[in-house]
């Protein structure tokens, strides 16, 4: 098998000695995708934890499912994986049985788990492949209750947990960092299992349901992706515009959906948008409200999430490249308010749909 597609098994010991003895067990997972559709995985990393220590790892490069395997330059810029790099690799459907065998009956842990669970579901759907149910936990949600940070992106949380992250957006490096974060949070709560930790933090359990083609309906992201695919074929495959979308008006703030999934990372948040995003601001507000967030127009003491456009990434917080609203958020955070800054990419991942054609 070529090196790019081989399974990397390693015997590792966790380096943080203070965490030894924590009995928690799980498998951390991280996907990288070829394009904005979450059913286009091109890389996956898995880190298995036993008794609070990393014991095995696995990673694969893969071709995304057929028909959804184009590589968007925006994604390539993030993770550096190109179509040529996976040209000789098996597709997701060929690799999934081996992935599932590695995971076994473990609880899955991911940073922004709604995205990674969505990758599994959508990739199974477009591959017309069955998949088992998985219980899972999200380190973004857990981190919000464990650390006081201005950003809960993986590098910021890893630093707070004392976990090394040497190659962000390398799938196995990100999975390993996610595992370390979970072990640190469990240790802080003296929890010996994921279930015990969720009870201690008063959070509901989450579950990705089993999928059987022909029996179960397709998820909304997959339906939307197939509709866009059909429209592109009808239009002759014309490439979408990549120009910025500008908003002359702030737009209305729809009410939060009280019946949304309370385990979603946007549920219960008061969210404000700043800068130019690829998605229309009113549409962003509507979709955030549907997930249980309350959109607002200005940063106040109620603000808990700020989404920043204009190509912003979390590292810009340390470089000082931020908008006036973001500066106000930093000031509020410095006075003890629990408020978080998201990039457009992080927000779009939480929405679980395709990248808008105009997003950066």
Secondary structure, 3 states (H helix, E strand, C coil): CCHHHCCCCCCCCCCCHHHCCCCCCEEEEEEEECCCCCCCEEEEEEEEEECCEEEEEEEEECECCCCCCCCCHHHHHHHCCCCHHHCCCCEHHHHHHHHHHHHCCCCEEECCHHHHHHHHHHHHHHHCCCECCEEEEEHHHHHHCCCCCCCCCHHHHHHHHCCCCCCCCCHHHHHHHHHHHHHHHHHHCCCCCHHHHHHHCCCCCEEECCECCCCCCCCHHHHHHHHHHHHHHHCCCCCCCCCCCCCCCCCCCCCCCCCCCCCCCCCCCEEEEECCCCCCHHHHHHHHHHCCCEEECCCCCCCCEEEECCCCCCCHHHHCCCCHHHHHHHHHHHCCCCCEEEEHHHHHHHHCCCCCCCCC
